Amino acid sequence: MNRMLDGVKSWNDFSQLKQIDEVFVKYAKYLKGKDALDIGCCYGRSSLIFAEQGLNVTGIDADPAAVEKFNMFAAEKNLPAKAYCISATDYVFDREWDAIICEGMLHFLPQSDAYKMIEKIQDATCCGGLNLIATFTTEGEAFKGKKTKTNGFLCPGYLETLYKDPSWKILNYWEVPSATRKEKNGIRLMQVASEVIARKVADY
Ligand SMILES: C[S@@+](CC[C@H](N)C(=O)[O-])C[C@H]1O[C@@H](n2cnc3c(N)ncnc32)[C@H](O)[C@@H]1O
């Protein structure tokens, strides 16, 4: 059972990432009718916002219940969005996308897989396409509490470094304190998130 889905009745419930999505929508306006991939799409909180703006969104998520909700909400709103149940690490990047989105998912992967995933995302983005990545850094209370340091929390500044490559233009980069989901005792921990919106400007 995915605790995050408890009580989710509507596609736009639960939104700590709303502000970054609003900024992304402005850049994505010219991608109307183009194809976007959302990795770790859950029930479509942000995918469906982007689909409402005219992007054709393919979502992938490892949680079948989340995927079912995604497809139900997309059908209810008649949006160009479809989700599939597959783990991000099993997903084969066999084509290029006009936009790739990955919000709040990388910290579920081992750190080396999280780094590899960002590389795959970058490679599978077409020239002129956009990336939106939002994930936790190692800075904060949630990371300190972990028994192992093998999860995909990124080092502060690392995400920005990856997009400083000349093939990319960073449109926005933030490192902001962000609340994690509630722990069993009902408390939310603070963790610094790093978030980037970038455009691929060249293929080398
Ligand atoms: C915090 S939610 C974020 C959901 C969504 N991106 C958003 O911004 O609202 C994390 C999602 O990542 C999914 N997830 C975790 N590990 C995954 C994996 N290995 N492959 C695909 N999805 C995964 C979870 O099932 C969950 O739906």
The ligand as a MOL file (V3000), in Angstrom:
LIG
                    3D

  0  0  0     0  0            999 V3000
M  V30 BEGIN CTAB
M  V30 COUNTS 27 29 0 0 0
M  V30 BEGIN ATOM
M  V30 1 C 7.0640 11.2250 -4.0170 0
M  V30 2 S 6.2880 10.4030 -5.3580 0 CHG=1
M  V30 3 C 6.4320 11.6510 -6.5960 0
M  V30 4 C 5.3600 11.5230 -7.6100 0
M  V30 5 C 5.2860 12.5530 -8.7280 0
M  V30 6 N 6.4840 12.5950 -9.5270 0
M  V30 7 C 4.9680 13.9160 -8.2080 0
M  V30 8 O 5.7860 14.8300 -8.3780 0
M  V30 9 O 3.8780 14.1120 -7.6490 0 CHG=-1
M  V30 10 C 7.4780 9.1840 -5.8640 0
M  V30 11 C 6.9560 8.2030 -6.8740 0
M  V30 12 O 8.0920 7.4610 -7.3540 0
M  V30 13 C 7.6780 6.1180 -7.5480 0
M  V30 14 N 8.8500 5.2580 -7.5820 0
M  V30 15 C 9.6790 4.9110 -6.5750 0
M  V30 16 N 10.6550 4.1090 -7.0150 0
M  V30 17 C 10.4540 3.9350 -8.3390 0
M  V30 18 C 11.1180 3.2040 -9.3650 0
M  V30 19 N 12.2120 2.4900 -9.1140 0
M  V30 20 N 10.6250 3.2600 -10.6090 0
M  V30 21 C 9.5110 3.9820 -10.9010 0
M  V30 22 N 8.8320 4.6810 -9.9660 0
M  V30 23 C 9.3020 4.6590 -8.7050 0
M  V30 24 C 6.7340 5.8520 -6.3860 0
M  V30 25 O 5.8960 4.7380 -6.6620 0
M  V30 26 C 5.9840 7.1780 -6.3030 0
M  V30 27 O 4.8280 7.1460 -7.0780 0
M  V30 END ATOM
M  V30 BEGIN BOND
M  V30 1 1 1 2
M  V30 2 1 2 3
M  V30 3 1 2 10
M  V30 4 1 3 4
M  V30 5 1 4 5
M  V30 6 1 5 6
M  V30 7 1 5 7
M  V30 8 2 7 8
M  V30 9 1 7 9
M  V30 10 1 10 11
M  V30 11 1 11 12
M  V30 12 1 11 26
M  V30 13 1 12 13
M  V30 14 1 13 14
M  V30 15 1 13 24
M  V30 16 1 14 15
M  V30 17 1 14 23
M  V30 18 2 15 16
M  V30 19 1 16 17
M  V30 20 1 17 18
M  V30 21 2 17 23
M  V30 22 1 18 19
M  V30 23 2 18 20
M  V30 24 1 20 21
M  V30 25 2 21 22
M  V30 26 1 22 23
M  V30 27 1 24 25
M  V30 28 1 24 26
M  V30 29 1 26 27
M  V30 END BOND
M  V30 END CTAB
M  END
